[in-house]
Amino acid sequence: MARHLLGFLWPEDNGQHILNLLRYPQFSYYLQQQAFSHSLMLQLNNEHHVEFRVMPYAEGQLLIVARDVSQMRQLENIRRNFFANVSHELRTPLMVLQGYLEIMSN
């Protein structure tokens, strides 16, 4: 999965430091800050949206869990666009009715 999602190669990348394999400034900053109470969302060069969670594993070691959230982000965008369109489609006739009611009341 790491090969598919993150582009890691086995056995060539074995033993490499993670910052040599994932060269994203946000990821480097995330590891340096060591604020692992929240996850990090990145859009990778391969257009995948990935959520990284880091947990202490052993002394001097960290466990990194990467999860592809591209489909979830896409569904969220579809939902957001749907509600924006529905809102617009409802507002337009209501504004027309409001205009007619104002004319009739005058």
Buried (B, 14 or more C-beta within 10 A) or exposed (E): EEEEBBBBEEEEBEEEEBEEBBEBEEBEEBBEEEEBEEBBEBEBEEEBBBBBEBEEEEEEEEEBEBBBBBEEBEEEEEEEEEEEEEEEEEEEEEEEEEEEEEEEEE
